Amino acid sequence: MPHRVSATDPEVLQVTARTGAHDCLRRPVPDRSSAGRSGTVRIDDRGRPFRTSGTEGPPRYGYGTEARRRAPRTG
């Protein structure tokens, strides 16, 4: 996934995670490089991992990036 970004041209990534019957905690850790240095960047929710809940049984929710909040999903 080679992307070039800068302070004036940032990159926004949408991460989609799904699970059928389990409850999962996730912290995506993409590789990055800048000015000849490389490493990883941990993506989390203010220090907490993101939670993905199974879709079998309980109501389904999703995070609306435009509304910036969780909302019930239909379908």
C-alpha positions as CSV (number, residue, x, y, z in Angstrom):
1,M,0.0,0.0,0.0
2,P,2.4,2.7,-1.1
3,H,1.0,6.2,-0.3
4,R,2.8,9.5,-0.3
5,V,1.5,12.0,2.2
6,S,2.6,15.4,3.6
7,A,1.4,18.0,6.1
8,T,-0.4,19.8,3.2
9,D,-1.6,16.6,1.5
10,P,-2.7,14.1,4.3
11,E,-4.1,10.6,3.5
12,V,-7.3,9.4,5.2
13,L,-7.7,5.6,5.5
14,Q,-11.0,3.9,6.1
15,V,-10.5,0.6,7.9
16,T,-13.4,-1.9,7.7
17,A,-13.4,-4.8,10.2
18,R,-16.1,-7.5,10.3
19,T,-16.7,-10.6,12.4
20,G,-19.6,-13.0,12.4
21,A,-20.0,-14.5,15.9
22,H,-17.2,-13.1,17.9
23,D,-16.3,-9.9,19.8
24,C,-12.8,-8.6,18.8
25,L,-10.6,-5.8,19.9
26,R,-8.3,-4.4,17.2
27,R,-5.5,-1.9,16.8
28,P,-4.4,-1.5,13.2
29,V,-0.6,-1.0,13.0
30,P,0.3,0.2,9.4
31,D,3.9,0.6,8.4
32,R,5.1,4.2,7.6
33,S,8.2,6.0,6.4
34,S,9.1,9.6,6.3
35,A,12.3,11.5,5.6
36,G,14.3,8.3,5.3
37,R,13.0,6.9,8.6
38,S,10.5,4.0,8.9
39,G,8.4,2.5,11.6
40,T,4.8,1.7,12.5
41,V,1.9,3.9,13.7
42,R,-0.7,2.4,16.1
43,I,-4.2,3.5,15.3
44,D,-6.5,3.3,18.4
45,D,-9.5,5.1,20.1
46,R,-7.7,7.4,22.5
47,G,-5.5,4.6,23.8
48,R,-8.1,1.9,23.6
49,P,-8.5,-0.7,20.8
50,F,-11.5,-0.5,18.5
51,R,-14.2,-3.1,19.2
52,T,-15.8,-5.2,16.5
53,S,-18.9,-7.1,17.6
54,G,-20.3,-10.2,16.0
55,T,-23.4,-9.7,13.7
56,E,-25.2,-12.9,14.7
57,G,-27.9,-12.2,17.3
58,P,-27.4,-8.6,18.7
59,P,-28.3,-5.4,16.8
60,R,-25.7,-4.3,14.3
61,Y,-24.0,-0.9,14.6
62,G,-21.6,1.0,12.4
63,Y,-19.6,4.1,12.7
64,G,-20.7,6.9,10.4
65,T,-17.6,8.8,9.3
66,E,-19.6,11.8,8.2
67,A,-21.8,12.0,11.3
68,R,-18.8,10.9,13.5
69,R,-20.9,8.6,15.7
70,R,-22.1,5.0,16.0
71,A,-25.6,4.3,14.6
72,P,-27.7,1.1,14.1
73,R,-27.3,-0.5,10.7
74,T,-30.0,-1.9,8.6
75,G,-29.8,-4.8,6.1
